[in-house]
Amino acid sequence: MLIAGGMLIVGGLLGGCAQEPARTGAPGEDARRALTERRSEGPIRAVVRGNPFGMDEVRLENLVTRAMAQGVSGLDVSFTTYPDQAAAPEPHLLVILNPAREPSAAAACGAPETIGTAPAGEPLSVYAAFCQGDQPLDVAREEGTVAGPTDHGFERLLWRTSAALFPDDYARNYGFGILPRWLGIGVGGSFGL
């Protein structure tokens, strides 16, 4: 009995670990790299699930894809929910608006239509994944108080989600200074009477 209970606990812990993407770098690094490599080919396919405000679907998809593209700092990207307009089927962006429960990353990428969503509530949550087929490269979750679809807070929530999924890599790639990292020079001064 004790052994069976221990096996259930270990299995639960391992199952929880399997829900997150297998990363080769820091959070967002794999998604940012894949986005950078693909963006020059044209629009990237997007899937939007959920409609918490009961908006017109086309208007909602346009709002979400535009805001997610604007949230990517330092890159000019575009997303489309029309597969025939996408440059390639993979990788693709998945955005779930107000998921009813936290999805596993593998389930979200592999079968997004099975993820239940809820009407708008306090707070509104956004779950986003950048997927290569049914494998998640990275995921991001954000939430915030949003009064409705025309509230600028909705757009800002999508920007934050996109920024978390595709974090700016300027500092890591180029740094902020012109001197080597090991050389630190400070500026000081004094004034006396």
C-alpha positions as CSV (number, residue, x, y, z in Angstrom):
1,M,0.0,0.0,0.0
2,L,2.8,2.4,0.9
3,I,4.7,1.5,-2.2
4,A,1.7,2.1,-4.4
5,G,1.1,5.5,-2.8
6,G,4.7,6.4,-3.4
7,M,4.5,5.4,-7.0
8,L,1.4,7.5,-7.5
9,I,3.2,10.5,-6.1
10,V,6.3,10.0,-8.2
11,G,4.1,9.4,-11.3
12,G,2.2,12.6,-10.6
13,L,5.4,14.6,-10.3
14,L,6.8,13.2,-13.5
15,G,3.6,13.8,-15.3
16,G,3.6,17.4,-14.2
17,C,7.1,17.9,-15.5
18,A,6.2,16.4,-18.9
19,Q,3.6,19.1,-19.4
20,E,6.2,21.8,-19.9
21,P,8.2,22.2,-23.2
22,A,11.7,20.8,-23.3
23,R,13.9,23.9,-23.6
24,T,17.4,24.1,-25.0
25,G,17.9,27.6,-23.5
26,A,16.3,30.2,-21.3
27,P,12.5,30.6,-21.2
28,G,11.4,32.2,-24.5
29,E,14.8,31.6,-26.2
30,D,13.6,28.7,-28.4
31,A,10.4,30.5,-29.4
32,R,12.3,33.7,-30.2
33,R,14.9,31.9,-32.3
34,A,12.3,30.0,-34.3
35,L,10.3,33.2,-34.8
36,T,13.4,35.1,-36.0
37,E,14.3,32.3,-38.4
38,R,10.8,32.2,-39.9
39,R,9.5,35.7,-40.0
40,S,11.2,36.8,-43.2
41,E,9.3,34.1,-45.2
42,G,5.9,35.8,-44.5
43,P,3.0,35.7,-42.0
44,I,3.2,33.0,-39.4
45,R,0.1,30.8,-38.9
46,A,-1.9,31.5,-35.7
47,V,-4.7,29.7,-34.0
48,V,-7.0,31.6,-31.6
49,R,-9.2,29.7,-29.2
50,G,-11.9,31.2,-27.0
51,N,-14.1,34.3,-27.3
52,P,-14.6,35.6,-23.8
53,F,-16.5,38.7,-24.9
54,G,-18.7,37.1,-27.6
55,M,-17.1,39.2,-30.3
56,D,-17.3,38.7,-34.1
57,E,-14.8,36.0,-34.7
58,V,-13.0,37.8,-37.6
59,R,-12.7,41.0,-35.6
60,L,-11.4,39.0,-32.5
61,E,-8.8,37.1,-34.6
62,N,-7.6,40.3,-36.2
63,L,-7.3,42.1,-32.8
64,V,-5.4,39.1,-31.3
65,T,-3.0,38.5,-34.1
66,R,-2.2,42.3,-34.5
67,A,-1.6,42.8,-30.8
68,M,0.5,39.6,-30.5
69,A,2.7,40.9,-33.4
70,Q,3.0,44.3,-31.8
71,G,4.1,42.7,-28.5
72,V,7.2,41.2,-30.1
73,S,10.0,43.7,-29.4
74,G,12.7,44.3,-32.0
75,L,11.2,42.2,-34.8
76,D,8.8,43.0,-37.5
77,V,6.4,40.0,-37.5
78,S,2.9,39.2,-38.6
79,F,0.5,36.4,-37.7
80,T,-2.5,35.2,-39.6
81,T,-5.4,32.8,-38.7
82,Y,-5.9,32.1,-42.4
83,P,-3.7,29.0,-43.3
84,D,-3.6,29.8,-47.0
85,Q,-2.0,33.2,-46.1
86,A,0.6,31.7,-43.9
87,A,4.1,31.2,-45.4
88,A,4.3,27.7,-43.9
89,P,2.1,25.6,-41.6
90,E,4.8,25.3,-38.9
91,P,5.8,26.7,-36.5
92,H,2.5,28.3,-35.4
93,L,1.3,30.5,-32.6
94,L,-1.6,29.3,-30.4
95,V,-3.5,31.8,-28.3
96,I,-6.1,30.6,-25.8
97,L,-8.3,33.3,-24.3
98,N,-9.5,32.6,-20.8
99,P,-8.9,28.8,-20.7
100,A,-11.3,27.1,-18.3
101,R,-8.4,25.3,-16.7
102,E,-4.6,25.3,-17.2
103,P,-3.8,23.2,-20.3
104,S,-0.7,21.2,-20.6
105,A,1.6,22.6,-23.3
106,A,1.6,19.3,-25.3
107,A,-2.2,19.1,-25.3
108,A,-2.5,22.7,-26.3
109,C,-0.2,22.3,-29.3
110,G,-1.4,18.8,-30.2
111,A,-5.2,19.3,-29.9
112,P,-6.1,23.0,-29.2
113,E,-9.8,22.3,-30.1
114,T,-10.1,20.1,-26.9
115,I,-9.1,23.0,-24.6
116,G,-12.2,24.5,-23.0
117,T,-12.6,28.2,-22.6
118,A,-14.7,30.4,-20.3
119,P,-16.5,33.7,-20.7
120,A,-14.8,36.9,-19.5
121,G,-14.2,37.0,-15.8
122,E,-12.0,38.7,-13.3
123,P,-9.1,38.4,-14.1
124,L,-9.0,37.5,-17.8
125,S,-6.2,35.1,-18.6
126,V,-4.3,34.5,-21.8
127,Y,-2.3,31.3,-22.5
128,A,0.0,31.3,-25.6
129,A,2.3,28.7,-27.0
130,F,4.6,28.7,-30.0
131,C,4.4,25.2,-31.4
132,Q,6.3,23.1,-33.9
133,G,3.7,20.6,-34.9
134,D,2.3,19.2,-31.6
135,Q,5.5,20.0,-29.7
136,P,5.6,23.3,-27.7
137,L,8.8,25.4,-28.1
138,D,7.7,27.7,-25.3
139,V,4.6,28.9,-23.5
140,A,3.5,32.0,-21.7
141,R,0.7,32.8,-19.3
142,E,-0.5,36.3,-18.4
143,E,-3.6,37.7,-16.7
144,G,-5.1,41.0,-16.0
145,T,-8.3,43.0,-15.4
146,V,-10.1,43.8,-18.6
147,A,-13.4,45.6,-18.8
148,G,-14.3,44.5,-22.4
149,P,-12.9,43.9,-25.9
150,T,-12.5,47.7,-26.5
151,D,-10.6,48.2,-23.2
152,H,-7.0,49.0,-24.0
153,G,-6.2,46.7,-21.1
154,F,-7.1,43.7,-23.4
155,E,-4.5,44.8,-26.0
156,R,-1.9,45.4,-23.3
157,L,-2.6,42.0,-21.9
158,L,-1.9,40.4,-25.3
159,W,1.3,42.6,-25.7
160,R,2.6,41.3,-22.3
161,T,1.8,37.7,-23.3
162,S,3.6,38.1,-26.6
163,A,6.6,39.8,-24.9
164,A,6.8,36.9,-22.4
165,L,6.6,34.2,-25.1
166,F,9.1,36.0,-27.4
167,P,11.4,38.0,-25.0
168,D,13.6,40.6,-26.4
169,D,17.1,39.2,-26.9
170,Y,19.0,42.4,-27.7
171,A,20.9,42.6,-24.4
172,R,21.9,38.9,-24.6
173,N,23.1,39.1,-28.2
174,Y,24.5,42.6,-28.4
175,G,24.9,44.0,-24.9
176,F,24.4,47.6,-24.0
177,G,27.9,48.8,-24.0
178,I,30.9,49.0,-26.3
179,L,33.4,47.8,-23.7
180,P,34.1,44.1,-22.9
181,R,31.9,42.8,-20.1
182,W,34.9,42.1,-17.9
183,L,36.0,45.8,-18.0
184,G,33.8,48.1,-15.9
185,I,34.4,51.8,-15.9
186,G,32.4,54.1,-13.6
187,V,31.8,57.8,-13.7
188,G,32.3,59.8,-10.5
189,G,32.7,63.3,-9.2
190,S,32.9,65.4,-6.2
191,F,32.3,69.0,-5.2
192,G,34.0,70.7,-2.3
193,L,33.9,74.1,-0.6
